[in-house]
């Protein structure tokens, strides 16, 4: 077995070591989780302590189901745990006591070893397919990996699904065997119970990125080039609407979030999402809104359409929509574009031409005459074998509602190359700004310099990039001078 990569992180008080291994007997890499070993005898004693805890500590339903009160639970347990541990392990030090406390919390009210994986910043997805095979994870660098974590039986998976449901205020049972929930942490959870899922009950956890990928990261990771990024920035600066297309997990929301960092500081932004993934600089005039699923009685749902319609009454300058899925959502957004709002959204389509075809045919069925309101179509691509994500196409929508690809990804050179001359975007820029082609070219060059400097200095925090953008809009000459002196 060959170790491809190793790293360590902490999950609460538990040090976790990860090895990414290549096993000649396996067709995929192994995600090996290593924590301090607990002997069988110690495990038995800890189980005894756990049952005593349940008897000794009076917990209300709200304590168990509300993630915000997790620390309260922890404090309630801590004193009792310490007294019990001192009784069973009189010579144990404080560090080991903290370790056992966290271990017992995970085992009693969390997802056991799966709980540890939620703290690995390198993971995007954690999935349990059944009790017969190990849990899988999607690693941002290595793609899908098998873990060395097994769940004992299907009942344990069902129990974990119920815990997830309670934390989200939802239920899952044989009568309602499907669960789709958003946790307070921002993570998205899906669960299915056997026999709906034939091989066994399943859990899928999509992790919320605490630190979002920024334009600097995308440039340094070769997902986008400076010329494409500066063109997108110019379109955003002058309030041209953009649609980001791509297949599942290609990075549509990632690029949307990065594009939003180009917004000027003096405009009102409303974002609408199913899951809160957009994260904008703190100084922006930004109102984030998220949908709400119906309660167990089927009441109280707030849909994407509800929020989009409501956002139009909030006097936005920019509207950001996590994803367009339905006809009415698309129609409302195009109405917003045609009434002077800048709109930025994602959409499932694999290329610019397919984007138009999907938008203008059932079930979306937007009239073709409305499409030119989209100034730019950014198409994302993911290589499923390597997990690498790239901007695949940069296109404009012509007055005839056709896609004109301005830049196309070349697989041999791993670069986004110029394709066709602009017949809509550039003329629109000239018309709406009064700038000459030479002045637009100069602006593109200046923006490329700023982006190159951000990439070189690895300024990749959302707020850090936001401050540079705000300085560009309020004091461009000073910023360019500073960059020149600090290149």
N, C-alpha and C positions, 0 to 999 in steps of 0.2 A: 504494500500500500504506500502510495506516494502522497506526501502532504503538499498541496498546491498553495495554500495560504493559511495563516494562523492569525488570530487576533483575540482580544479579550474585552469584555465589557462587564458592567455591574447591573444586576437586576435587583433593585432595592439593596439589600446587604449581601447578596450572593454573587461572588465572582464567577463569571461564566467564561470558559475558554472554548473557542470555536476552531476546529480544524476542517478545512475543505480538502477532502481526500479523494484520490483517484484509486479505485479498487479494480484490479483486472477482472474480477468476477461480476462487476456491475457495468451497465451501459451508461450510467450517469454518475456525476460526482456525488460524494457523500458529505453531508453537512453534519459533522460530528460535534455533539454538545457534551462538554465535560464540566462537571461541577464537583465540589468536594464530596467524596464518597461517604455515605452513611452506612454503617454496618447493619446487618440484619437485626441484631439485638437492639441497637439504638433505634432502628425504625419501629420495632415493636413498642418500645418505651414511648416514642413520640406519638404513636397511634393512641396509646393509653392516655397520654397527656391531652391529646386532641379531644377524646371523648369526655374527659373530665372538664375541659374548657367549655364544651357545649352545655354541660350541666351547671357550671359555676357562673357563666356570664350570661346575663339577660339581654338578648338582642331583639330589637324591634324589626319589623319587616322593612321599614325605611332604611335601617342601618345596613341591611344586607343588599338591598336593591339600588341604593343611591350611591354611585361612584364618588360623589363629592364628600360622602361621609365615610369613605374608606379609612381615612386617617383617624376618625373617631373610633371606628371598630378596632383599629390597630392599638390605640391607646387603651381601650377597654380591655383588650386581650393582654397587653404588655405586662401589667402588674401581676396578673394571674399566671401568665406564662413564666415570669421570673421566679415566682414563689414555687411553682410546680417543678421547674427545671432545677432549682436549688435543692429541692427535696430528692429528685431522682439523680441529679448530677451535681453533687455538692462542690466539686472542684472545677466546674466549668467557668471559663473566663467570659468577660463581657462580649467580646467579638463573637464567640461561639454561641452565646445566648441570643445575640442579634440574628445570627445565621439561622438558628432553629426557629426563632420567632417568624422570620420571613418565610421559611420553609413551611411552617404550619399554616400561615395565612394563605399561601398559594394552594396548599392542599385542601384546606377547609372551605375557602370562599373564592378561590380562583380556579385556574385551569391547569394546576400542577406544573409540570415541566414546560407545557406550552406557554405558560405565563412568562417564562424566562425569555422566550423568543420575541415577545412583543417589545423588548427593550433593545433588540439588535437593530441599529439604525440602517444596516445594510439590506434588510429584508423588506420586500414590498407586499408579499402575500404569505400566509401560513394556512395550509390546508390539511384536513384530516379526511381521508377517503373512506376508511372503514377500519375495523379493529384488526384486520388480518395483515395489513401492510403499514409501514412506518408513515409518520407525518411527512409532508413535503413542504418545502419553502421555495419562494421565488427570490433569488439573490440578485441585486441590481447589477452585479458584475458577472456572475456565473450562470444566471438563469435558473431553471428548475433544478432543485437538488433534493435527494432523499435524505432524511434525517435518521438518527439512531434512536428516535423516540417512538415507542409503541404505546398504544392505549390498550388496557387489559381486555376490554370487551365492549360490545355495543352499548351496554347500559352506561358505561363511563362517558361515551360520546354523547349519549342522550342527556346525561346529567350536566355535562359541560354546555350543551346547547341551551338547556334550561337556565343555567347560571347566566349565560350571555343574554338570554331573553329577559330575565328579571332585571338585569342592569339597565336594559334599554326600555323597561316598562312594557314588555311584550311577552307573549306566551307561545310555547310550542308544545304540541301534544299529538296524540294519535288522530285527534279530530282536526287539528290545524298543524299538519306535519311540515309546513314550510315557514321559515323565519327569514325576514330581511330587515335588518335593524342597523341603526347608527348609534354608536356608543358615545358617551360624553367626551371621551378622548379624541373623537373624530374618526376613529377606526370604523370600518364598515364590516358588518357580520352577516353571513348567510348560513343557514343550516337546513338540512333535510333529514327526515327520519325514515328509517327502514319500516315498511317495505317500499315506500315511494322511491327511495334510492335503493336499487335491488341488491347491491353488494354490501350494504350497511349504511348506517347513519353518517352524515357528512357535516363538516364545518369548514367554512372558508372565511378567513379574516383578511381584509385588505387594510393595510396599515396606513394611517395618516402620517404624511411626511412632516415632522416637526420643523425641519429646516428644508424649505422648498428649494428645488433646483432653480438657479437663476440664469440669466442670459450669459453671465460670466462663465458659469459652469458649462453651459451648452457650447460656448466658443472653445473653451479649453478641452472639452471632451470631443471636439470635432463634429458635434451634432449640427452646427451651423457655422457658416463663414462670416467674416466681417462685412463683406459687401451685401450679403442677404440681410444680415441683422441691421445694418444701417438703412437699408431700403425700408424694412419693416418699421423701424423707428421713425423714419420720415413720414410714412403713411399714417402712423399713429399720431404723431405730432400735429398733423393737419386734419385730424378727426375723420379719417377714412375708415369705414367699417371693414372688419376682417373676419373671415370664417376659417377655422382650423379644422382640417379633415384628417382622417387616418383610421386605421383598423383598431381593434381592441388592444390596449396596453402599448400603443405606439408612442405615447408621450404627448397626447393632445392637450391635456390639462396642464402639463408641465410647460409647454411652449406658451399656452394662454397666460399662465401666471407670469412667465418671463416677459411677454409682450406688455402686460399691464404695468410693468415697472417703468415704461416709457410715458405714462400719463403725466401731464403737467400738474403742478400742485394747486392750481386755482380752479379746479373743476370738480363737480359733484359726481361721484361714481356709485352706482348701485350694482351689486353682484347678486345673482340668483343661482343657487345650486341645490342639488339633492344631498350631497355630502360636502361639508366645508373644506375645500381644498385650496381655494384661492387665498393667497396671503399677500397683501399689499403693504408698502411702506407706511409707517405709523402717521406720518405728517399728512397723508392724503385725506381728502374729504370723502370718506368711503363708508357706505352703509352695506354690510354683508347681510344677506337673507338666505334662509334655507327652508326647504320644504318640510312638511310634517306628515307622517303616515297617519291613517285613521286609527282610533283606539279600538279596543276589543269589541266595542259595540258598533264599529264601522262609522263613527262620527269624528269630526274634528280635523279631517284631512285638509292640508294646504298644499295645492299642487304647484308645479312650475308655472303653469298658465296663470294661476291666481297671483303669483308673485310678479310675473312679468307685467301683467295688466296693472297691478298696484304700483310697480316701479315707475310706470309712465306718469303717475299722478304725483310723483315725488320730485319733480323737476330735475331729472338727471341730465348731465352732459354726456355721460358714457354709461352704457348698460353692458354688463358682463354676464353671460349665461353659460353655466357649466356644460350643458349639452342640449341640443335640439333633438327631440325624439318624435314629436307629434305635429300634425297638420296645424292645429290652432296656435301652438307655440311659434311655429315658423311664420305663420301669417301675421301674428302680432308683432314679431320682431321685424319683419320686413315693413310693416306699417310704421314702426318706430323709426327705421332708417329713412323712410320717405317723409317723415315729419321732422327731420333734422337731428335725430339722435345718432350718435356713434355707437355701433353695436359690435361686440366681440363675443364669439361663441364657438363651441366645438360641434362636430357632426361626424357621423360614421360614414366614411367613404374612402376608397383606397387611392384615388387620384383625382385630379381636377375635373376631368371629364365625367367621372363617376359621381362626383359631388353634384354637378349640374343635373345629371340624369336622375339621381335619387331625390333631389329637391323638387324637380318638376314632374315627377311621376308618383302615382299612389304608393304608399299611403300619405306622403307629405303633400305632394301635388300643389306646389306654389306656382302661380302663373309666371311664365317665362319673362314676361315684361318687367317683373319686379327684380329679377336677378342682378342687373347692373348696379343696384344699390350696394352690392358687395364689391368693394374696390380691390380687395386682395384675398386670395385663397392660399393658405399655407397648408401643405400636405405633409404629414408625418409618416415615417416608415420604421418598422422594427424587424431586424433579422432574427427570426425565432431561434435559429441555431446558435447564434452568438449572443443574442440579447442586446446588440448594439442598436441604438436609435439615431435616426438622421432626419433632417428636413429633406423630404423627397422631391417636392416641387414647390415653386413659388409662382403663382399664376394670377392673372387678372381676369375679370369677367367683362367681356366686351359689350358694346351697346346692342349687339345681336344676341346676347345671352350665351355666348360661347366662351370656352376656356382658352386663354392664350398663355402658354407656359413661358414665363420669363427666365426662370432658372430651373435646371433639372439635375438631380443627383446622378453622378457617374460612379458606378460601382468599381471600376478599375482604378481610378485615381482617388476614390473615397472623398470626392469633392462635389460641391454644388456649383455647376458650371452655367454660364450664360446660354440661353436657348434662343428665344425670339425677342424681337424689338417690341417695346411697349407701344400699344396703340390706344390705350385707355387711361392707365394709371398716370403716366407722365404728363399727357395732355391735361388731365384733370388737375394734377398738381400745379401746372403752369396757370391754368384758368382760375383755380381757387386761391392761389397764393400771390399771383402776379409776378412770380419769380421766372427768370429766363432759364433755359436748359443749363446754361453755364453756372448760374447761381444755385440751381438744384444740385448739380454735380459737385459744387464746392461744399454744400451742406452735407452731402453724402460722405465726402472725404473727411470733413470735420467730425462727423458722427463715428466714422470708422476709427479715427484717431482716439476718440474717447473710449470706445469699446475695446480697442487694442490695449489701451493703458489699464483699463479695468481688469482685463484678462492677465496682463503681465504682472500687475500688483496683486492679483488674485483677490480682488474685492468682490466677494460673492455672497455677502449677507444682504437680505432684502432691503433693510434700512440703509445700509452703506451705499448700495447702488441707487436707492431712492434719493439720497442726499446729492449724489453726483448729478442725477437727472434734474433735480430741482435747481441746482446751481447752473446747469446748462441753460435752463429756460430763463433764469433771472439775471445771470451774469456770465454769458457765454464767453466773452473775450477774456475775462479773468480766469475762467476755468481752463481755456485753451493755453493761456500763458503758463498757468501752474503746471499743466501736464507737460508742456514743453520743457520747463525747468526741472521737472521731476520724472523724466521719462525712464 
